[in-house]
Amino acid sequence: MSPKTSRSDGKAGAKEWALTPARVGVLLLAVLTLIFIFENTDSTEIRLLIPLVTMPLWVALLATAAIGALCGAFFMRRRG
């Protein structure tokens, strides 16, 4: 093997999981989002197309965040 492809230090995947400023920013944003969601625990009425349902606001916020994350992950995979 050439020196560029062989690794003798045992750190083959170390660079893949390094903390970059972008990853720190995403983690910080995720923590702030969860804090915002769990601070809003009052019940609220939400119209889901036709029915009017009463649910805790944190459930609606968490569901919206999860749907947004899934859509973002889907479009990032299709782009790459």
DAZIJO-V883940 format. One record per residue. N is the residue number from 1. RES is the residue in one letter. SS is DSSP state (a for helix, b for strand, c for the rest). PSI is psi in degrees with one decimal (NA if undefined). NEAR is the number of other C-alpha atoms within 8 Angstrom. Layout:
# DAZIJO-V883940
N,RES,SS,PSI,NEAR
N,RES,SS,PSI,NEAR
This chain:
# DAZIJO-V883940
1,M,c,151.6,4
2,S,c,157.8,5
3,P,c,-25.1,6
4,K,c,-29.3,5
5,T,c,-17.2,6
6,S,c,143.9,7
7,R,c,120.4,9
8,S,c,-5.3,4
9,D,c,-5.7,5
10,G,c,12.6,5
11,K,c,52.5,7
12,A,c,-40.1,7
13,G,c,11.5,6
14,A,c,-38.9,7
15,K,a,-28.4,7
16,E,a,-31.5,5
17,W,a,18.6,6
18,A,c,145.9,6
19,L,c,113.4,6
20,T,c,162.7,6
21,P,a,-35.1,6
22,A,a,-42.4,6
23,R,a,-38.3,8
24,V,a,-41.9,9
25,G,a,-42.1,8
26,V,a,-42.6,8
27,L,a,-42.7,8
28,L,a,-43.6,8
29,L,a,-39.6,8
30,A,a,-42.1,8
31,V,a,-44.5,8
32,L,a,-37.7,8
33,T,a,-45.1,8
34,L,a,-38.8,9
35,I,a,-44.7,8
36,F,a,-43.6,8
37,I,a,-47.8,12
38,F,a,-8.1,8
39,E,a,-20.1,7
40,N,c,84.0,8
41,T,c,-1.5,9
42,D,c,154.9,7
43,S,b,148.9,8
44,T,b,157.7,8
45,E,b,131.4,8
46,I,b,134.3,8
47,R,b,117.0,8
48,L,b,91.2,7
49,L,c,-79.8,4
50,I,c,-50.1,5
51,P,b,151.2,6
52,L,b,117.7,8
53,V,b,150.2,8
54,T,b,124.3,8
55,M,b,161.4,10
56,P,b,139.4,10
57,L,a,-32.7,12
58,W,a,-30.9,12
59,V,a,-44.5,8
60,A,a,-42.5,9
61,L,a,-42.1,9
62,L,a,-40.9,10
63,A,a,-41.6,8
64,T,a,-41.9,8
65,A,a,-40.3,8
66,A,a,-41.8,8
67,I,a,-42.2,8
68,G,a,-41.5,8
69,A,a,-41.2,8
70,L,a,-42.3,8
71,C,a,-42.3,8
72,G,a,-43.4,8
73,A,a,-40.3,8
74,F,a,-46.4,8
75,F,a,-28.8,8
76,M,a,-36.8,8
77,R,a,-36.8,7
78,R,a,-29.7,6
79,R,a,-37.5,5
80,G,c,NA,4
